[in-house]
Amino acid sequence: MSTRGAGFYRGLLVVGVLGLACVSVPAAAAQPGSEPGQQLYRQHCALCHQDSGAGNPPTFPALRANDQLGDQARIVRSINAGRGRMPPFPALTAEDIARVANYIRNAWANDFGGVTTEAVTAALEGLEEAGPMASVWDGVFTEAQATRGEAVYTGACAFCHGRRLNGAPDDPDMRSTPPLARARFLRVWNGRSLATLLAYTRATMPEDNPSSLTTQENVDVIAYLLSVGGMPTGDDELLPDLRGLARVVIGPQP
């Protein structure tokens, strides 16, 4: 890796447990007492689109007062297969998608009408079916990939997030940052996919120069973070493909 400027180092690739640089990510766990569509929204969508539906335009579009929500089929297909920088959510059933679509189409003073499970099934006809789901504990990266990721992390992330990935910056005058591995990583990202992790990171990090790392570099860093968290290596590398990464779910050790 080439030497990067101080501003780049301070921007940091925040992969793992982080939100926008040095801001905690909303927990993925559903809020008790909320209706199913809202629970699913909070787990899978609020990270980017915010609890308020305001998003963070232009990086993450607002869902509040968004006329595109009137296109029912577009919303259903976007949730299932992704669109642009939005990752796919293949683990969501037709019933889940109907619940999420109902929520976002009618929350925050939106009034776009209901979505039935039957309508979701019809809208998904003809789309390529996702493969089987996997866990980060299934050996989804290689030792060589994690080693490459460590080199990228050391150059682009460790200055702020610490050599031990514990959120302790090298400069004592800098504020602490979210840890990027181990228990807090699992708590914050539990139930989310590696595609969500990659898409969020690529869109927002480093803070002063988003998307300056390649997709492959980001994926290699993810492999390194998983290795530090104790996840086992396997025979195949993680590929820089949102559809494939969407089928790998972050969670505690079985």
ChimeraX commands (.cxc) that place a marker at each C-alpha (Angstrom):
marker #1 position 0.00,0.00,0.00 radius 0.5
marker #1 position 1.23,3.51,-0.71 radius 0.5
marker #1 position 1.66,6.02,2.12 radius 0.5
marker #1 position -1.52,7.99,2.68 radius 0.5
marker #1 position -1.85,11.59,3.85 radius 0.5
marker #1 position -2.65,12.50,7.42 radius 0.5
marker #1 position -6.15,13.60,6.46 radius 0.5
marker #1 position -6.81,10.20,4.98 radius 0.5
marker #1 position -5.62,8.48,8.12 radius 0.5
marker #1 position -7.89,10.62,10.23 radius 0.5
marker #1 position -10.88,9.89,8.04 radius 0.5
marker #1 position -10.50,6.17,8.63 radius 0.5
marker #1 position -12.14,3.19,7.15 radius 0.5
marker #1 position -14.74,2.31,9.73 radius 0.5
marker #1 position -15.63,-1.28,9.07 radius 0.5
marker #1 position -17.27,-3.32,11.71 radius 0.5
marker #1 position -18.91,-1.64,14.56 radius 0.5
marker #1 position -19.01,1.86,13.53 radius 0.5
marker #1 position -21.33,4.52,12.43 radius 0.5
marker #1 position -20.34,7.71,10.65 radius 0.5
marker #1 position -16.81,8.31,11.88 radius 0.5
marker #1 position -16.69,8.17,15.62 radius 0.5
marker #1 position -20.47,7.95,15.95 radius 0.5
marker #1 position -22.04,4.79,17.32 radius 0.5
marker #1 position -24.19,2.77,14.93 radius 0.5
marker #1 position -27.80,2.17,15.98 radius 0.5
marker #1 position -28.13,-1.30,17.50 radius 0.5
marker #1 position -29.61,-3.88,15.17 radius 0.5
marker #1 position -31.84,-5.44,17.81 radius 0.5
marker #1 position -35.52,-4.66,17.40 radius 0.5
marker #1 position -37.18,-2.37,19.90 radius 0.5
marker #1 position -39.66,-4.19,22.16 radius 0.5
marker #1 position -43.26,-3.19,21.72 radius 0.5
marker #1 position -42.93,-1.91,18.14 radius 0.5
marker #1 position -44.96,-3.46,15.34 radius 0.5
marker #1 position -43.25,-6.06,13.09 radius 0.5
marker #1 position -42.64,-3.74,10.13 radius 0.5
marker #1 position -41.03,-1.15,12.37 radius 0.5
marker #1 position -38.88,-3.82,14.04 radius 0.5
marker #1 position -37.63,-5.03,10.67 radius 0.5
marker #1 position -37.03,-1.46,9.53 radius 0.5
marker #1 position -34.95,-0.70,12.61 radius 0.5
marker #1 position -32.85,-3.81,12.15 radius 0.5
marker #1 position -32.23,-3.61,8.41 radius 0.5
marker #1 position -32.92,-0.06,7.22 radius 0.5
marker #1 position -32.48,2.54,9.97 radius 0.5
marker #1 position -28.69,2.30,9.86 radius 0.5
marker #1 position -28.75,4.27,6.62 radius 0.5
marker #1 position -32.23,5.80,6.39 radius 0.5
marker #1 position -32.49,6.76,10.09 radius 0.5
marker #1 position -35.33,6.04,12.50 radius 0.5
marker #1 position -36.95,9.25,11.33 radius 0.5
marker #1 position -36.84,8.23,7.65 radius 0.5
marker #1 position -34.81,11.37,6.95 radius 0.5
marker #1 position -31.82,9.44,5.59 radius 0.5
marker #1 position -28.60,11.32,4.91 radius 0.5
marker #1 position -28.97,12.68,1.35 radius 0.5
marker #1 position -27.41,12.31,-1.10 radius 0.5
marker #1 position -25.58,9.30,0.35 radius 0.5
marker #1 position -28.72,7.70,1.77 radius 0.5
marker #1 position -32.02,9.01,0.38 radius 0.5
marker #1 position -34.85,10.07,2.64 radius 0.5
marker #1 position -37.86,7.77,2.79 radius 0.5
marker #1 position -40.02,10.41,4.39 radius 0.5
marker #1 position -42.07,12.21,1.71 radius 0.5
marker #1 position -40.35,10.19,-1.05 radius 0.5
marker #1 position -42.68,9.88,-4.04 radius 0.5
marker #1 position -40.78,6.82,-5.31 radius 0.5
marker #1 position -42.44,4.86,-2.53 radius 0.5
marker #1 position -45.60,5.05,-4.60 radius 0.5
marker #1 position -44.11,2.44,-6.95 radius 0.5
marker #1 position -44.89,-0.70,-4.97 radius 0.5
marker #1 position -43.04,-3.13,-7.23 radius 0.5
marker #1 position -39.90,-0.96,-7.27 radius 0.5
marker #1 position -39.75,-0.90,-3.47 radius 0.5
marker #1 position -40.30,-4.64,-3.18 radius 0.5
marker #1 position -37.61,-5.47,-5.73 radius 0.5
marker #1 position -35.16,-2.99,-4.19 radius 0.5
marker #1 position -35.52,-4.59,-0.78 radius 0.5
marker #1 position -35.04,-8.09,-2.15 radius 0.5
marker #1 position -32.34,-7.56,-4.77 radius 0.5
marker #1 position -30.79,-4.20,-3.88 radius 0.5
marker #1 position -30.46,-1.14,-6.07 radius 0.5
marker #1 position -27.40,1.02,-6.67 radius 0.5
marker #1 position -25.44,1.20,-3.42 radius 0.5
marker #1 position -28.32,-0.36,-1.47 radius 0.5
marker #1 position -27.50,-3.99,-0.60 radius 0.5
marker #1 position -29.91,-6.89,-1.16 radius 0.5
marker #1 position -31.81,-8.47,1.72 radius 0.5
marker #1 position -32.32,-12.07,0.54 radius 0.5
marker #1 position -33.02,-13.36,4.05 radius 0.5
marker #1 position -36.30,-11.43,4.21 radius 0.5
marker #1 position -39.36,-13.49,3.31 radius 0.5
marker #1 position -42.22,-12.17,1.20 radius 0.5
marker #1 position -44.11,-11.57,4.43 radius 0.5
marker #1 position -41.16,-9.66,5.91 radius 0.5
marker #1 position -40.86,-7.49,2.79 radius 0.5
marker #1 position -44.58,-6.75,2.89 radius 0.5
marker #1 position -44.24,-5.64,6.50 radius 0.5
marker #1 position -41.26,-3.37,5.79 radius 0.5
marker #1 position -42.90,-1.91,2.68 radius 0.5
marker #1 position -46.12,-1.26,4.59 radius 0.5
marker #1 position -44.18,0.50,7.31 radius 0.5
marker #1 position -42.08,2.80,5.13 radius 0.5
marker #1 position -44.99,3.61,2.80 radius 0.5
marker #1 position -47.15,4.76,5.71 radius 0.5
marker #1 position -44.75,6.07,8.38 radius 0.5
marker #1 position -43.66,9.68,8.91 radius 0.5
marker #1 position -46.89,11.04,7.38 radius 0.5
marker #1 position -46.37,8.98,4.21 radius 0.5
marker #1 position -49.64,7.73,2.76 radius 0.5
marker #1 position -48.92,5.30,-0.08 radius 0.5
marker #1 position -51.20,2.44,0.91 radius 0.5
marker #1 position -50.71,-1.14,2.00 radius 0.5
marker #1 position -48.73,-3.99,0.45 radius 0.5
marker #1 position -49.87,-7.59,0.65 radius 0.5
marker #1 position -47.68,-10.68,0.78 radius 0.5
marker #1 position -49.32,-11.80,-2.46 radius 0.5
marker #1 position -48.33,-8.54,-4.15 radius 0.5
marker #1 position -44.75,-9.01,-2.98 radius 0.5
marker #1 position -44.64,-12.55,-4.36 radius 0.5
marker #1 position -45.92,-11.31,-7.70 radius 0.5
marker #1 position -43.41,-8.46,-7.82 radius 0.5
marker #1 position -40.54,-10.86,-7.18 radius 0.5
marker #1 position -41.43,-13.22,-10.00 radius 0.5
marker #1 position -38.62,-13.53,-12.51 radius 0.5
marker #1 position -35.89,-12.33,-10.13 radius 0.5
marker #1 position -32.92,-14.58,-9.58 radius 0.5
marker #1 position -33.28,-16.59,-6.40 radius 0.5
marker #1 position -30.62,-16.15,-3.74 radius 0.5
marker #1 position -28.44,-19.06,-2.70 radius 0.5
marker #1 position -28.32,-20.53,0.80 radius 0.5
marker #1 position -27.63,-18.26,3.76 radius 0.5
marker #1 position -24.41,-18.58,5.74 radius 0.5
marker #1 position -22.90,-17.28,8.97 radius 0.5
marker #1 position -19.62,-15.46,9.57 radius 0.5
marker #1 position -18.73,-18.56,11.60 radius 0.5
marker #1 position -18.84,-20.83,8.55 radius 0.5
marker #1 position -15.30,-20.10,7.32 radius 0.5
marker #1 position -16.17,-17.47,4.72 radius 0.5
marker #1 position -12.69,-15.92,4.25 radius 0.5
marker #1 position -9.12,-17.16,3.97 radius 0.5
marker #1 position -6.05,-16.55,6.09 radius 0.5
marker #1 position -4.31,-14.89,3.14 radius 0.5
marker #1 position -7.22,-12.48,2.68 radius 0.5
marker #1 position -7.20,-11.56,6.36 radius 0.5
marker #1 position -3.46,-10.88,6.11 radius 0.5
marker #1 position -4.05,-8.50,3.19 radius 0.5
marker #1 position -6.81,-6.85,5.16 radius 0.5
marker #1 position -4.51,-6.34,8.14 radius 0.5
marker #1 position -2.11,-4.37,5.93 radius 0.5
marker #1 position -4.93,-2.11,4.71 radius 0.5
marker #1 position -6.28,-1.70,8.24 radius 0.5
marker #1 position -2.86,-0.73,9.58 radius 0.5
marker #1 position -2.51,1.97,6.94 radius 0.5
marker #1 position -6.06,3.31,6.84 radius 0.5
marker #1 position -7.79,2.48,10.12 radius 0.5
marker #1 position -5.46,1.86,13.04 radius 0.5
marker #1 position -4.56,5.54,13.54 radius 0.5
marker #1 position -8.03,6.25,14.94 radius 0.5
marker #1 position -9.43,2.83,15.82 radius 0.5
marker #1 position -6.33,1.41,17.42 radius 0.5
marker #1 position -3.90,-1.33,16.55 radius 0.5
marker #1 position -5.98,-3.73,18.66 radius 0.5
marker #1 position -9.24,-2.63,16.98 radius 0.5
marker #1 position -10.50,-1.47,20.37 radius 0.5
marker #1 position -11.39,2.11,19.44 radius 0.5
marker #1 position -8.43,3.62,21.28 radius 0.5
marker #1 position -6.70,6.09,18.90 radius 0.5
marker #1 position -2.93,6.37,18.77 radius 0.5
marker #1 position -3.15,10.09,19.52 radius 0.5
marker #1 position -4.26,10.58,23.17 radius 0.5
marker #1 position -5.78,13.94,22.25 radius 0.5
marker #1 position -8.21,12.31,19.81 radius 0.5
marker #1 position -11.64,11.16,20.89 radius 0.5
marker #1 position -12.22,7.45,21.21 radius 0.5
marker #1 position -13.87,5.62,18.33 radius 0.5
marker #1 position -16.05,2.50,18.08 radius 0.5
marker #1 position -14.23,-0.81,18.41 radius 0.5
marker #1 position -14.17,-2.82,15.20 radius 0.5
marker #1 position -14.20,-6.41,16.41 radius 0.5
marker #1 position -15.18,-8.89,19.09 radius 0.5
marker #1 position -18.19,-8.58,21.41 radius 0.5
marker #1 position -19.28,-5.04,20.55 radius 0.5
marker #1 position -18.99,-5.75,16.85 radius 0.5
marker #1 position -21.34,-8.70,17.29 radius 0.5
marker #1 position -23.76,-6.71,19.44 radius 0.5
marker #1 position -24.09,-3.84,17.02 radius 0.5
marker #1 position -24.11,-5.81,13.77 radius 0.5
marker #1 position -26.03,-8.86,14.98 radius 0.5
marker #1 position -28.49,-9.99,12.28 radius 0.5
marker #1 position -27.05,-7.73,9.60 radius 0.5
marker #1 position -25.22,-9.04,6.56 radius 0.5
marker #1 position -21.70,-8.47,5.30 radius 0.5
marker #1 position -23.28,-6.73,2.29 radius 0.5
marker #1 position -24.81,-4.13,4.60 radius 0.5
marker #1 position -21.45,-3.71,6.32 radius 0.5
marker #1 position -19.65,-3.28,3.00 radius 0.5
marker #1 position -22.23,-0.95,1.47 radius 0.5
marker #1 position -22.35,1.30,4.52 radius 0.5
marker #1 position -18.58,1.46,4.79 radius 0.5
marker #1 position -18.03,2.16,1.10 radius 0.5
marker #1 position -20.57,4.98,1.18 radius 0.5
marker #1 position -19.32,6.75,4.28 radius 0.5
marker #1 position -15.67,5.97,4.94 radius 0.5
marker #1 position -13.08,7.39,5.24 radius 0.5
marker #1 position -15.10,10.33,6.49 radius 0.5
marker #1 position -13.08,12.94,4.62 radius 0.5
marker #1 position -12.80,10.87,1.44 radius 0.5
marker #1 position -15.52,8.23,1.14 radius 0.5
marker #1 position -14.97,5.37,-1.31 radius 0.5
marker #1 position -11.24,6.09,-1.62 radius 0.5
marker #1 position -10.47,2.46,-0.81 radius 0.5
marker #1 position -11.37,-0.09,-3.44 radius 0.5
marker #1 position -14.20,-2.52,-2.88 radius 0.5
marker #1 position -11.65,-5.34,-2.70 radius 0.5
marker #1 position -9.67,-3.49,-0.03 radius 0.5
marker #1 position -12.83,-3.00,2.01 radius 0.5
marker #1 position -13.71,-6.68,1.74 radius 0.5
marker #1 position -10.19,-7.68,2.75 radius 0.5
marker #1 position -10.45,-5.46,5.83 radius 0.5
marker #1 position -13.76,-7.12,6.70 radius 0.5
marker #1 position -11.96,-10.48,6.55 radius 0.5
marker #1 position -9.32,-9.14,8.93 radius 0.5
marker #1 position -11.94,-7.85,11.37 radius 0.5
marker #1 position -13.66,-11.23,11.35 radius 0.5
marker #1 position -10.36,-13.00,12.00 radius 0.5
marker #1 position -9.60,-10.74,14.96 radius 0.5
marker #1 position -13.08,-11.53,16.27 radius 0.5
marker #1 position -12.22,-15.22,16.30 radius 0.5
marker #1 position -14.21,-16.29,13.23 radius 0.5
marker #1 position -12.60,-19.29,11.50 radius 0.5
marker #1 position -10.94,-19.19,8.10 radius 0.5
marker #1 position -12.07,-21.32,5.18 radius 0.5
marker #1 position -11.01,-22.36,1.70 radius 0.5
marker #1 position -12.59,-19.47,-0.24 radius 0.5
marker #1 position -12.16,-15.72,-0.04 radius 0.5
marker #1 position -14.95,-13.21,0.48 radius 0.5
marker #1 position -15.71,-11.71,-2.92 radius 0.5
marker #1 position -16.50,-8.03,-3.55 radius 0.5
marker #1 position -20.05,-8.90,-4.58 radius 0.5
marker #1 position -23.04,-7.52,-2.71 radius 0.5
marker #1 position -25.33,-10.38,-3.70 radius 0.5
marker #1 position -22.93,-12.96,-2.31 radius 0.5
marker #1 position -22.10,-10.96,0.81 radius 0.5
marker #1 position -25.81,-10.44,1.47 radius 0.5
marker #1 position -26.08,-14.16,2.18 radius 0.5
marker #1 position -23.49,-14.03,5.00 radius 0.5
marker #1 position -25.03,-12.94,8.28 radius 0.5
marker #1 position -23.21,-11.54,11.31 radius 0.5
marker #1 position -24.13,-13.09,14.63 radius 0.5
marker #1 position -22.82,-14.76,17.79 radius 0.5
marker #1 position -21.03,-18.07,17.65 radius 0.5
marker #1 position -23.55,-20.92,17.36 radius 0.5
marker link #1:1,2 radius 0.2
marker link #1:2,3 radius 0.2
marker link #1:3,4 radius 0.2
marker link #1:4,5 radius 0.2
marker link #1:5,6 radius 0.2
marker link #1:6,7 radius 0.2
marker link #1:7,8 radius 0.2
marker link #1:8,9 radius 0.2
marker link #1:9,10 radius 0.2
marker link #1:10,11 radius 0.2
marker link #1:11,12 radius 0.2
marker link #1:12,13 radius 0.2
marker link #1:13,14 radius 0.2
marker link #1:14,15 radius 0.2
marker link #1:15,16 radius 0.2
marker link #1:16,17 radius 0.2
marker link #1:17,18 radius 0.2
marker link #1:18,19 radius 0.2
marker link #1:19,20 radius 0.2
marker link #1:20,21 radius 0.2
marker link #1:21,22 radius 0.2
marker link #1:22,23 radius 0.2
marker link #1:23,24 radius 0.2
marker link #1:24,25 radius 0.2
marker link #1:25,26 radius 0.2
marker link #1:26,27 radius 0.2
marker link #1:27,28 radius 0.2
marker link #1:28,29 radius 0.2
marker link #1:29,30 radius 0.2
marker link #1:30,31 radius 0.2
marker link #1:31,32 radius 0.2
marker link #1:32,33 radius 0.2
marker link #1:33,34 radius 0.2
marker link #1:34,35 radius 0.2
marker link #1:35,36 radius 0.2
marker link #1:36,37 radius 0.2
marker link #1:37,38 radius 0.2
marker link #1:38,39 radius 0.2
marker link #1:39,40 radius 0.2
marker link #1:40,41 radius 0.2
marker link #1:41,42 radius 0.2
marker link #1:42,43 radius 0.2
marker link #1:43,44 radius 0.2
marker link #1:44,45 radius 0.2
marker link #1:45,46 radius 0.2
marker link #1:46,47 radius 0.2
marker link #1:47,48 radius 0.2
marker link #1:48,49 radius 0.2
marker link #1:49,50 radius 0.2
marker link #1:50,51 radius 0.2
marker link #1:51,52 radius 0.2
marker link #1:52,53 radius 0.2
marker link #1:53,54 radius 0.2
marker link #1:54,55 radius 0.2
marker link #1:55,56 radius 0.2
marker link #1:56,57 radius 0.2
marker link #1:57,58 radius 0.2
marker link #1:58,59 radius 0.2
marker link #1:59,60 radius 0.2
marker link #1:60,61 radius 0.2
marker link #1:61,62 radius 0.2
marker link #1:62,63 radius 0.2
marker link #1:63,64 radius 0.2
marker link #1:64,65 radius 0.2
marker link #1:65,66 radius 0.2
marker link #1:66,67 radius 0.2
marker link #1:67,68 radius 0.2
marker link #1:68,69 radius 0.2
marker link #1:69,70 radius 0.2
marker link #1:70,71 radius 0.2
marker link #1:71,72 radius 0.2
marker link #1:72,73 radius 0.2
marker link #1:73,74 radius 0.2
marker link #1:74,75 radius 0.2
marker link #1:75,76 radius 0.2
marker link #1:76,77 radius 0.2
marker link #1:77,78 radius 0.2
marker link #1:78,79 radius 0.2
marker link #1:79,80 radius 0.2
marker link #1:80,81 radius 0.2
marker link #1:81,82 radius 0.2
marker link #1:82,83 radius 0.2
marker link #1:83,84 radius 0.2
marker link #1:84,85 radius 0.2
marker link #1:85,86 radius 0.2
marker link #1:86,87 radius 0.2
marker link #1:87,88 radius 0.2
marker link #1:88,89 radius 0.2
marker link #1:89,90 radius 0.2
marker link #1:90,91 radius 0.2
marker link #1:91,92 radius 0.2
marker link #1:92,93 radius 0.2
marker link #1:93,94 radius 0.2
marker link #1:94,95 radius 0.2
marker link #1:95,96 radius 0.2
marker link #1:96,97 radius 0.2
marker link #1:97,98 radius 0.2
marker link #1:98,99 radius 0.2
marker link #1:99,100 radius 0.2
marker link #1:100,101 radius 0.2
marker link #1:101,102 radius 0.2
marker link #1:102,103 radius 0.2
marker link #1:103,104 radius 0.2
marker link #1:104,105 radius 0.2
marker link #1:105,106 radius 0.2
marker link #1:106,107 radius 0.2
marker link #1:107,108 radius 0.2
marker link #1:108,109 radius 0.2
marker link #1:109,110 radius 0.2
marker link #1:110,111 radius 0.2
marker link #1:111,112 radius 0.2
marker link #1:112,113 radius 0.2
marker link #1:113,114 radius 0.2
marker link #1:114,115 radius 0.2
marker link #1:115,116 radius 0.2
marker link #1:116,117 radius 0.2
marker link #1:117,118 radius 0.2
marker link #1:118,119 radius 0.2
marker link #1:119,120 radius 0.2
marker link #1:120,121 radius 0.2
marker link #1:121,122 radius 0.2
marker link #1:122,123 radius 0.2
marker link #1:123,124 radius 0.2
marker link #1:124,125 radius 0.2
marker link #1:125,126 radius 0.2
marker link #1:126,127 radius 0.2
marker link #1:127,128 radius 0.2
marker link #1:128,129 radius 0.2
marker link #1:129,130 radius 0.2
marker link #1:130,131 radius 0.2
marker link #1:131,132 radius 0.2
marker link #1:132,133 radius 0.2
marker link #1:133,134 radius 0.2
marker link #1:134,135 radius 0.2
marker link #1:135,136 radius 0.2
marker link #1:136,137 radius 0.2
marker link #1:137,138 radius 0.2
marker link #1:138,139 radius 0.2
marker link #1:139,140 radius 0.2
marker link #1:140,141 radius 0.2
marker link #1:141,142 radius 0.2
marker link #1:142,143 radius 0.2
marker link #1:143,144 radius 0.2
marker link #1:144,145 radius 0.2
marker link #1:145,146 radius 0.2
marker link #1:146,147 radius 0.2
marker link #1:147,148 radius 0.2
marker link #1:148,149 radius 0.2
marker link #1:149,150 radius 0.2
marker link #1:150,151 radius 0.2
marker link #1:151,152 radius 0.2
marker link #1:152,153 radius 0.2
marker link #1:153,154 radius 0.2
marker link #1:154,155 radius 0.2
marker link #1:155,156 radius 0.2
marker link #1:156,157 radius 0.2
marker link #1:157,158 radius 0.2
marker link #1:158,159 radius 0.2
marker link #1:159,160 radius 0.2
marker link #1:160,161 radius 0.2
marker link #1:161,162 radius 0.2
marker link #1:162,163 radius 0.2
marker link #1:163,164 radius 0.2
marker link #1:164,165 radius 0.2
marker link #1:165,166 radius 0.2
marker link #1:166,167 radius 0.2
marker link #1:167,168 radius 0.2
marker link #1:168,169 radius 0.2
marker link #1:169,170 radius 0.2
marker link #1:170,171 radius 0.2
marker link #1:171,172 radius 0.2
marker link #1:172,173 radius 0.2
marker link #1:173,174 radius 0.2
marker link #1:174,175 radius 0.2
marker link #1:175,176 radius 0.2
marker link #1:176,177 radius 0.2
marker link #1:177,178 radius 0.2
marker link #1:178,179 radius 0.2
marker link #1:179,180 radius 0.2
marker link #1:180,181 radius 0.2
marker link #1:181,182 radius 0.2
marker link #1:182,183 radius 0.2
marker link #1:183,184 radius 0.2
marker link #1:184,185 radius 0.2
marker link #1:185,186 radius 0.2
marker link #1:186,187 radius 0.2
marker link #1:187,188 radius 0.2
marker link #1:188,189 radius 0.2
marker link #1:189,190 radius 0.2
marker link #1:190,191 radius 0.2
marker link #1:191,192 radius 0.2
marker link #1:192,193 radius 0.2
marker link #1:193,194 radius 0.2
marker link #1:194,195 radius 0.2
marker link #1:195,196 radius 0.2
marker link #1:196,197 radius 0.2
marker link #1:197,198 radius 0.2
marker link #1:198,199 radius 0.2
marker link #1:199,200 radius 0.2
marker link #1:200,201 radius 0.2
marker link #1:201,202 radius 0.2
marker link #1:202,203 radius 0.2
marker link #1:203,204 radius 0.2
marker link #1:204,205 radius 0.2
marker link #1:205,206 radius 0.2
marker link #1:206,207 radius 0.2
marker link #1:207,208 radius 0.2
marker link #1:208,209 radius 0.2
marker link #1:209,210 radius 0.2
marker link #1:210,211 radius 0.2
marker link #1:211,212 radius 0.2
marker link #1:212,213 radius 0.2
marker link #1:213,214 radius 0.2
marker link #1:214,215 radius 0.2
marker link #1:215,216 radius 0.2
marker link #1:216,217 radius 0.2
marker link #1:217,218 radius 0.2
marker link #1:218,219 radius 0.2
marker link #1:219,220 radius 0.2
marker link #1:220,221 radius 0.2
marker link #1:221,222 radius 0.2
marker link #1:222,223 radius 0.2
marker link #1:223,224 radius 0.2
marker link #1:224,225 radius 0.2
marker link #1:225,226 radius 0.2
marker link #1:226,227 radius 0.2
marker link #1:227,228 radius 0.2
marker link #1:228,229 radius 0.2
marker link #1:229,230 radius 0.2
marker link #1:230,231 radius 0.2
marker link #1:231,232 radius 0.2
marker link #1:232,233 radius 0.2
marker link #1:233,234 radius 0.2
marker link #1:234,235 radius 0.2
marker link #1:235,236 radius 0.2
marker link #1:236,237 radius 0.2
marker link #1:237,238 radius 0.2
marker link #1:238,239 radius 0.2
marker link #1:239,240 radius 0.2
marker link #1:240,241 radius 0.2
marker link #1:241,242 radius 0.2
marker link #1:242,243 radius 0.2
marker link #1:243,244 radius 0.2
marker link #1:244,245 radius 0.2
marker link #1:245,246 radius 0.2
marker link #1:246,247 radius 0.2
marker link #1:247,248 radius 0.2
marker link #1:248,249 radius 0.2
marker link #1:249,250 radius 0.2
marker link #1:250,251 radius 0.2
marker link #1:251,252 radius 0.2
marker link #1:252,253 radius 0.2
marker link #1:253,254 radius 0.2
view
